[in-house]
Structures are given as C-alpha cells and as structure tokens.
Amino acid sequence: MGTSTGSFADLIGEDRKARQEHSWQGNFLDYLELVRQDPTIPKLAHARLYEAVTAAGATDLGETDDPHLNHLFGDERIKRYHYFEKEFFGIERSIAQIVRYLHSAALRGEESRQVLYLMGPVGAGKSSLVAKLQRALEETEPVYAIDGCPIAEEPLHLIPVHLRRSFSDVLGVPIEGELCPMCRHRLETEFGGRYEDVPVARVAFSRHRRRGIGVVPPVDPNNQDTSVLIGSVDISKLDRYSESDPRVLDLSGAFNVGNRGIVEFIEVFKNEPEYLHTMITATQEKFVPAPGRHGTVYVDCAIIAHSNEAEWQKFKADHTNEAIMDRIVVVKVPYNLRLSEEIKIYEKMLRESQFRAHIAPHTLETVSMFAILSRLEPTSKCDLMTKLRLYDGEEVVKKGTTLKLSAKSLQEDTHREGLFGISTRFIMKALDNALADNPEVGINPISVREALVDMVKRADMAEDTKKLYLEFLQDTLHKAYLDILEKEVTRAFVFSFEQQAEDLFQNYLDHAEAYVNKSKVKDRNTGEELRPDESFLKSVEEQIGIVGSAAEGFRQEVMSYLWAATRRGEKVSYRAYEPLRDALEKKLLHSVRDMSRIVTKSRTRDEEQKDKYDTLIQRMMELGYNEHSAEVVLKYAANNLWKD
C-alpha cells in the first residue's frame, strides 16, 4: 500500500513540477527580452496549430514499404501525419488538406483569412477531427498573454502604433492587432500609460475552461443572440459604471474565448446567414464588434466549421450566400473506403469499450466489407467487390492475369462516393448487440451478419436502399465469406500451410525456369537432371484458367516479374506474384477439398475421422477461433461449401 501511495504522490509531484516550469510571470519589458531571444514566441494561431499537428512528423505514403499503399498513393504526394494516425483511418487525403490549409494560413497566405469548413456524412469523423485539433493546442506550451486580459491577448499589442516598426525591426517579428477595450482602459487608468510595467503571464489552452478554444453550437433561428459570439454588457455593473465604461463588458463570447486558438462552429449552416457575417468579419478583418458602444475587438483564431452535406448543398443553392462561400475552404471528410482501415476503426472502438467476449477471425473484416460496399458507386468497369479490393491496394487477379485497373481511375469516375452509405456507428451497434447477446461464446461472421440483417430490416430507410443492403448481406457477403472460409479450412487442414505453399512455389519456379530457358531441372535432393514437368506446371496454371497456348506466356511473365523483383532487392516468396499466388493456394485447397467435405459433414465419424476433426478444431483454435466459433464456422462450411 505504501508503494502505491508513494507512486501517486510522485505522479502528482512530477505533474506539479512540470506545470511550475511552464509558468512565468514578469512585466512587458521582461517579455520583450524573451521575444528578442526567441522570435517564434508571438506566433499567430494558425502557425501555432500547424506546428502542434506536424511536430510528431509524417510519412510519405508513396514511399513506404507497403505495396498496397504504393499502389494507392504511388503517384501522389500524400503524407500520413503521425499525430492523427492512431485515431483516424482511411482519410489521409482529408487530413492532408487540413494540414495544407494550416500551413498556408501559418505563412499568412490568403487562407489565413478564410474559414476551414469540414463537410461530410454523419459519423465520418468531422467532430472528432476538430476535437483532435483542439487537443493539439491543449498539449502545446502555454502562451504569453497580458495578465488579467479577458481574451488572453498578445502582449505586443501594448506597443503604440508609431513605434511598432522600430520594435518589429529589433525583435524580428511582425506586430499586428490592437488592445481590447478593457486592457486599453487598464493601461490608461491603472498604469498611467506606462505599458512597460503591464504584467505578463503564461496561459494554457483548455476547452473546458474556455481558454483559447471557443465553441459555437447551432443557435435557435428565432432567438439568435450575437452575445454567444462577442460577449455582452454585464448589466449588474451598470449601477457602478456608465454604459460607455469598458469595465461593464463581459467578453465571454466564442471569439473572445477562442482568441489565440480555435473557434469551432458546430453544424454551422443551421444558423441564419446573417448570423454568419460576424464569422466572416472575424476571419477576413480579424475584428469582431464589441458589445454595446465599445468599438471593435481584435481576434486571432483559426475558425473551423463543420456540417453534413445536405446542409452545405442547401446553403450553396442560395445565391445570396456567395460572399460567405468565397471565404470558405471546403474539405470533404468522407467515409473511409479502404477495407484494412475500416477494420482498424472497429478494433479501436472495441478496445475503448468494455466488451471482452471472443471475436472470431474475419468477423470485423466481414462487417467492414458491408460498410464499404454500401458507400461505393457502381461502375461498368468492375463489380463492387472487385472495386473494394482495388481500393484497398490489392492486385486483383481475373482469368490468370492481374486486372489492369487502378483505384485512381475508378475514383475519377465517381461523384459522391464515400458521402453516403452505412456509418461506423451503425456497424458498432450491430457488433454491440451481437456481443451483448453472446457474452460467453463470443461472436463470429455468421452471428454478426444475422444481427446486421435484422438491423437493416428494422431501419428507417428507403425501400430500394434497404433491398440493396440486404442483397449485400445475403448474397455478396455470403459468397465472399465462403471464399474466405474455404481458404481458412484449407489452412487448418494443411499442416504448415505457408511452408507447403512455399515449397510448391519453389518447385514451380524450378520447372518454369527450365521450360522458359529450354534447360533441365536439377533435383534438389538427388542432383539428377530432369526435363521440366509440364504436367505439374499445367496442374498449377489450370487453377486460374491458364490453359493451352496461354501457358507459355504466363510462365515467361512469372520469370520476368520475379527477376525484376530480385533486381530491386525485394524478397521473393510465393506471395510475390499475385496470379501465381492465387493458383498455388487454389491447388492446395483443391488437394484437401474432398477430405474437408467428408470430415466436416459426417454426422457419425469413425475413429480416424474423429481424430482428424478434433485436430481440425485444434488448428482452427491456433488460427484465433475459440472452440464454439470453430465448430460454428465448420458447420457453416459443411452446409454451404461442399454440397452433395
């Protein structure tokens, strides 16, 4: 117990020490010396936010070792920013646009005077992205501000206009902005104009304490009050001060609070257009009106708004809103369209929950397929399942050759892809329901698919949409899961599947190379020289429809591909060339299909079959199943894969 108490005390002490190290107090002259030593201290809001999100670094997705990412981003200069990568998946382009906006704004380009607007469907992550940006500010070091200022303004505002050029030359920083009415009054009355004596302190960003982070929820259009944005006059002080005295001001509006940081507009276009003019003035002129008759207040903030597509389209359709639209940078935040990234979303959400029931392999993969299929636009170039695989960076093999279609070419033909479909929340509800109903035995692709079918049938959606979703679940995903399951059972049946596939691969290479070079094969065990075994080569190639005269061209393609890969220093394995990998796996699968059918379908097994079935269950458990899910999926395979 003593150790635990000591540990807590140490933790508290370390935190207090760190906070004390970040605290600072002095007068304006002391602050000027700090700025002389480090001219980056008085940076503006966009620059501070840009540095906060890029400090963790980034990876160029076109230059990674992941072949899937190379297929998807090889010709694009898209970066994955490490600050976002553990929480956001499959929206690298949207995040890159956000960071590009911040970078341009940090350099005081035109975008520093524009609103960042995130547009996308419900549950796509717009609010989460803004919250992540807000946390980036909260994690940065506190800013220096005039002590006691209600909007924590930059101390350099104390410098008189006629001296600013001289101070700027000495300090090496541009100086912009004006004192707020309350600080101006304090300077004149409390310090007699001696701005060098004004106290300066450090202030930390905090959304909950309303320091540097302001939030504007949708306002009732019948009762809009700009005090939410700019503060108000405190009528309780009117008995002590006149209405023109700055001390009656209550600068607690979102722009006052968000000065030096972020102002977030939630569901921004639910507000009347007239209400948005203050937002435009703040971003274009960096001023907002002060309450009452107190002039204006300078504000330095990154204004970030978000809403769904329907609200954006309605707002855009009104031509009277053109002036506002011209001052908005639109970043689409669509649903993720990459299967591997969608799986990561649910893994993250389940980790954050308290569900601990067993989840069988391919369960999250199956529900992720459904989510992504619902978000894709049909194309005449391929079926939706092929499109899904291409969007995940896979090389898709059709009739023995790699499909010559790129994800980029498919994306160029789309209009609203990713802006409609099933949300992650819908999928999580299905997973939650299935987990809650099966806490002891866990869930598997079959039970979760049934939960999704039930939810879709009960959902309030258009009948044609409901029909399409049920077709995905009951037909498209049924077939896709059977393909997955057949390979899974094969892996369980074939001891050391990877090694056997690799041995088969090496054997194929020996004979294909000898055939192409018109030479002989040297037996690895006896050293005997043999003619290439064409019957063996054909038995592999026919698995993917390579027959007759096409076989010679296929063998030459294999050798050319692998020779080029070897020259590039890539590791060559049976997975290296997709068409050959597909053929080898199908050959292995074919070799055990009959035994799989007999062992899994038999109601009364003899002793030998029982031993093989028990071994199969054990192997399935080694692949990640528990005993219950292994038996369920094997029964499903027996009923659907190997019909008599």
N, C-alpha and C positions, 0 to 999 in steps of 0.2 A: 504493500500500500504506500509505503514511504517513497519508493522509487517512482510510482505513478504520480504522486503529489509533486515530487521534485521535477518530474518531466513537464507537468503542466506549468509549474512555476517558471521553469526555464523557457518554455514556449512563450509565455506571457512577457517575460523579461526581455527576450530577444525581439519580440514584436515592438515593445515599448521603446527599446533602444533604437530600432530601425526608424521608428516614427520621429524620435527626437533628432536623429541625424538628418532627416528630411526637413525638419522645421527650421525656420530662420526668421529673425526679426532685426530690423535696422531702420535707418531713415533713407530718404531718397538719394542722398549723396553716397551712402554705402551701396545702394542698389546700382548706381551708375558705375561704380568701380567693378562690380560683378559683371556688368554688361560689357565693360571695356575688355575684361579678361575673356569673356565668352559671349560673342555677339549673337549666338544662337538662342540665348535665353528668351528674348522677347518675340519669338516666332509667333505667327498668326495661327488661327485654329486649324485650318486645312493642313498646314505644314506639320503641326503637332500630331494630328491624326494620321497623316501619311507615314510619318516616322514611326508611330506606335505600331501600325499594322505591318510594316515592312522590316522591322528590327529583327524578327525571327528568321528572315531570309526567304528565299524562294527557289523553286526548281523549274527549269525549262522543260516542259512536257515533251517537246520534240527531240530532246537529247537524253532521255532516260534509257535504262537497260530493259525496260518493259516493252516487248514487241507490240503489245496491244495498244499502249499509249503512243508508240511511234506510228502505228497505222492511223490513229485518230488525229494526232496533232503534229505529225512529222513536218508538214509544210506551214505550220502556224507558229507564231511567236507568242505562245500562251504559257504563262507561268502559274505554277501552283504555289500559293503563298502559305507558308508553314503555319502562320497564325490561325488560319481557318481550317486546315486540313483534317483535324480530328473531330470536327463538328459538322462540316458541310461536305457533301459528296455529289459529284457529277455536275456541279455548276461552276466549274473553273472559269468558263468564259464570262459569266456574270460577275464573278469576283474580280477577274482581271479588269473588267470595265470600271468597276467601282474604284479599284486602286489607281487606274489610269486617270479617272476624274480627280481623285485626291492629289495625284502627282501634278497634274496640270494646274489645279487650284493652288497647290503649295507654291508653285512658281509664279503665282499671281497672274495667270492667264485669264482668259475670258470666263472659264468655268469657275473661277473663284467667286464670280458674281452670278452664279446660277444655282438653282435648286437641284439636288440629286433626287431623282424620283424612281423608286423601285416598283415595277408593275409585274404582277403575276397572279396565278390562281391561288385559291386558299390552300394553306398548308405547304406552300413551296419553300418557305423559309425567309420571307421578307422581314417579318418582325424579328426573327432570330438573328438575321444579318445585322440589323440596326442595333440590337442588344449587344452583339459581339463588338461592334464598333464602339459602343458606349463603354463596354468593359475595357477596351483598349485604352481609353482615356483614363479610366479609374486606376489602371495599372501603371500609368506613367507617373513621373515625378510631379509633385505639386507645382503650381505656377506661382510666380511672384505677383502680388496684387497690392493695391493701396489698402492698407489696413482699415477695416471698417466700411469699405465701399460695399453697397448692397449688390453690385453686379461684378465684384472682384475684378475691376478693370486694370489694364496695363498701366504701371506707374509712369511710363514715358509720356502719358497724356498730360502730366503736370507741366511739362516744358512749354513755355509760351511759344506761340506760332512764329514770332520773329526770330527766335533763337534755334528753331528746330534744325535748320540746315547746318548750322555750326556744330550742334550736338551730334547730328547724324554723321557728319564727316569724321568727328573724333571717335565715335563709337563704332562706326562701320555698319550701321543698321538704318533702314528707312523708318521714319516715325509718322504714323497716321492715327487719326482718331481724336476725339475731344472728351474732356471731362464730363461726367454725368452731372446733372444739376445739383445733386446732393454733395458731391465732392467739391464742386466749384464753390458752393456756399461755405463748406467747411474750410477750404483754402483761404477764403477771404475773411471769414469771421474768427475761426479758431487759430489760424496760423499767420494771420496778417499778411497774406500773400507770399510768405517765405516757404516756397514749395520744397526747398531743400530739406526742410525739417519734417515734412509729412512722413509718417511711419509707413513702412512696407513690411509685409509678412507673406509667408507661403500658404497657399490654399489648395487642398486636394480636391480632385473631381469626385463627385458622388451623385448618382442618380437619386438615391433615396433621400439624401439630404438636400437635394436640389442645388447642387453646386456644379456649375459648368455643364449640366445636362438638363435641358428642358423638354417637356413632353406636352404635346397638344392633342387631346382626344377629339373626336368629332363633336361639334357643338350643335345644339338644337337650333335649326334654321329659324325657328320662330322666336328665339330668345338669344340672339348672338350678342356677345359682350366682348369687346376687344380687350378688356382687362385681363382676360386669360392670356393674351399675348404681351401686353405692355404694362401691366400693373394698374394701379388705381390711386385715387386720393383717399387717404385714411381720414374718414370724417370724424373719428374720435379725437383727432388732433386740431380740428378747426376751432375749438374753443381756446386753444393756446397760441396758434399761429394763424396768420392770414392765409387765404387761399392761394396767394402767389408765393408763399414761402416754400422752398423746396423740401423743408422738413416734414411737410404733410404728405409727401409722396410715399407710396408703398410699391416699390419696384420689385414686384414678385411675379411678373408675367413670364411666360415661357422664354421670350427673347432676353429678358433681364437675367433670368436664371441660367440660360444656356450661353451667355456671353463667355468667350474664350474656348467654347467647346462645341456641343451639338444641340440643335433643336430638332426634335422629331415630330412630324405631323402624321398621326395615325388616321388611316382611311381619309386622306386629305380631301378628296373631291366630294365627300358628303357635306362639306361646308359650301355655303353660297360663294360665288365668285368674288363678290365684293369683300368678303371676309379674307380672301387670299391676297388682296392688294398689299396688306401690311407685310406679308411674307415676301412679296416681290420687292417692295421697298427695302426691306432688310437685306436681301441678298444683292440687289443692284446698287443701292446707295450706302449700305451699311449703317443706316439710321432707321430708327422707329420713332413715332411720336411719343412724347412723354405724356402721362395723364394730365388732364386739366390744361392749364396755360403755362406749360414749362418747357416749350420748345421741343427739342428732339434729344434722343439718346443714341450715342454711337454703339453699335453691336458688332462683334467679330465672332461669327459662328458658322459652322457647317450645317446647312439646312437640309435635312433628309426627310423626304415624304414617301409614303407608300399606300397602295390601294390595289384592288383587284382590277382585272382587265375590263370588266363591264362598266365600272365607274369611269375608267380612263376613256373608253370609247364614247360614252355619253358626254363627257366633258369636252372631248376633242370635236365632237359633232357640232358643237355650238361655236359658230364663227366669231362670236363676241369675245371668246376666250383666247384669241390668237396672241395677244400681248403677253399673257401669262405663259402660254405654251412655248413662246420663243425664249423664255428664260428658264426652261426646264431641260435637264439632261436625263433622258429616259434610259433606264437599264432594265431589260426584261429578266425576270427571275422565274424561269420555267420549272416544271417538274424535272427531276433527273430522268435521263433516258438510257443510262448505262446499267446493265444488269448487275455487274460486280459492285458498282457503287450503291445501288439500291439495297443490296444485301447488307452492306455496311451500315446503312441508315437504321435498319431494324435491329441489327446487332447492337448498335449504340443505344437505341431506345430500350431494348430489353435489359442491357447492362444497368441502365439507370432505374429500372423498375425493380420490384421485389419478387418477381416471378423467378422461381428456381427449378421448375419442372424440366424434365428432359425434352430436348428438341432434336428430333431425328435429322440426320443428314438430308439435304436438299429441300427441307421444309421452307426455309427462308428464300431459297432460290426459286421455288415454285410460286410463292406469293409475289415475289418480285417480278417474275415473268408476267403475271396477271396485271400488276400495276403498270408496267411499261407498255404492254400490248394495248392497254386502254388509252394510252397517251400518244400513240403513233397514228400518223395519217397513212391511209392505204396508198400504194403505188403500183403502177403497172410493171415495174422493173423486177419486183420480187414479192414473195409473200411476207406477212408481218413477222413471222418467227425468224425468217432469214434476215429481215431488217433489224430485228432486235439483236441478233448475233453480230451483225456488221457494226452496229452502234456500240457494241462492247469491245470492238477492236479485234474480233475473231476473223480468221481466214476461213470462209465457208466453202466447202467442197461440194460440187454438184457434178455428177457423172464423171468422177475421177479427176476433175480439174478445179483449181481454185477459182471461185467466182470473181470475175473482173468488174466488181462494183465497189465503190468506195463510200464510206459513211458520208463524206463531204458532198459527193454528188447527189446522194439521196436527200440530204438536208437542204440543199439548194432548191429542191423542188417543193419544199413544204411551205405552209403559210402560218399555221398556228400550232404546230407540233410542240407538245410539252406544255401548252397553255390550257389544256383540258384533260379530262380523264380522272382516274381514281387517285385520291390523295393518300399520303402516307398515314394519315390519321384513320382513314377507313380500313386500311390493311392492319394497323395496330389494334383496332377494335376487334377485328376477326381473330388475331393472334391472342389478344387478351381473353376473349370469350372461350376460345379453344383451351387455353392454358387453365382458365378458371374451372372449366368443366372436366379437365383431366389432370388434376394436380399430382396424382400418384403415378400414372403410367406415362405422362407427357404427351406430346403432340407429334404428328408426322404429316407428310404432304397430303395424305388422304383425308385425315380429320380436319385439317385447316381448309382444304378445298371445299369440303362439305359446309364448313362454317361460312365461307365466302359465298357459296351458292345461296345459303339461307339468308344472308345479309342482303345480297343483291335482289332477291325475290321480294324482300320486305322494304327495300329502299324506295324513297320518293324520287323517282327519276322518270324520264321519258320512256315510253314502252319500247321504242326502237333501240334506245341505248341499253335498256335492261336486257333485251333479246341478244344484243351483240355481246354484252358482258357474260351472259350465260353460255353463249357459244364458245367464248374464250375458255371458260372454266370447264365445260363439259366435253368439249371436243379438242380444241387446240392444245390446251394444257394437259389433257388426258393423254394425248399422243406423245407430247414432249416428255411427260414424266415416264411413260412406258419405255421410251428410248433411254432415258437416264437409268431407269430401274434395271433394264436388261444388262447394261454395262456394269451396274453395281453388283448384280448377282454373279456375273461372269468373274468379276474381280474376287468375289468371295470364294467362288469355286476353284479358280486357278491359283494355286499356291504361288506366291511371289509373282504376281501378275506383271509388275513392272520389269522384273528380270527376264521373264519369258518373252515379253514383248520386245525387249532389247535384244535378246538372243535371236529372235525371229528377224528383227531389223538387220542385225549384222549379217545373218545368213543370206537375207535378200540382197544386201549390198554386194557381198562377195560374188554371187551368181549374176547379178545385174551388171556389175563392172566387167566381169569376164565376157558376158554376152555383148556388151557395147564395144569392148576393145578386141573382140574376137580372140580371146585368150582362154586359158584354162583356170579352174578354181583349185587352189591348194588346200586340201583338207587340214583343218586346224589341229586335228588330233594325230592323224597318221602321216601327214605330209604328202600324201598321194595327190597327184594332179588329175583332176576330173573335168569333164566337159560341163558347162553351165547347165543346171537342171531347169529346163524350160517349163516342165510340168509344175514344178514348185513355184516358179515365178508367176505362172498363169493362175495358180490357186490363190495367190495373194491378190493379183490385179483384178480378177473377176469379181472380187468382193465389192468393188466400186465401179463395176461396169466397164472396165478396160478389157476389151477382147479384140482378137484379130489383129489387123494391121496397126491399130492404135497402141498396142503393147510396146512396140519398138520405140515409138516417140516418147511414151511415158517413161521408159527406162532411161532414155537419154536425158529427159528433163530432170529426173531424180538425181542422176550423177552430176549434171551441170549445177543444179541448185546446191547440192551438198559440197561440191568442190568450191563454189563461190563462198559458201558459209565458212568453210575451213580457212580460206584465204583471209576472211575478215576476222579470224580468230574466235569465231563463235563455237560453242560446244555443240557437237553433233550427236544427237540421240534420236530415238525412234519418234520423238515428238517434233523433230526439226522441220519436216516437210509435211504439211497438213494432209494432202491426199494420201500419201503413203501411211501416215499415222492412222488415218481412218480405215484404210484397207487392213492393216495389221490387227487393229482392235476388233474389226469385224470377223477376221479369220479366227482369232482366239475365241470370240463369242460363239461363232458357229461350231467350234470344236466341242463346246460344253453344253450347247443348247439342249440336246436330247437328254443328257444326264440331268440337267437342271429341271426340265419338264417332269421327268419321272420322279425325282426325289421330292420336288415341292408339291406335286399334285397327288401323290399317293396317299390315300386315306389309311390304308393298312400297309405299313412298311415292314419289309423283312429286316433282319438284324443288320445286314450290310447297308441298306438304305437308311435305316435309323441312325447308324453311326455317321453316315455322310450328311444327313440332315442336321444332326447335332453339331458336326464340325462346321457346317454352313452357318448355323446360328452363331457359333463362336466367332467365325470370321467376320460376320456382319457386325457383331459387337465390337470387334477390333477396328472396324471402319467407322465407329461412332454411334451405332444403334444401341439401345438397351434391348433386353430380351423381348419385351412386349412389342416394341416398334419393329424389331426384326421379323417377328412372326407375322405381324400385320402386313408388312410390305411383301413378304414372301407369299402369303396367301393371295394378296392382290395380284402379284406377278403370275401365280398359278392360274387365277381366274381370267386374266386378261392377256397375258403374253403367249402362253402355249396352249391354245385351244385345240382340242382334238378335232 
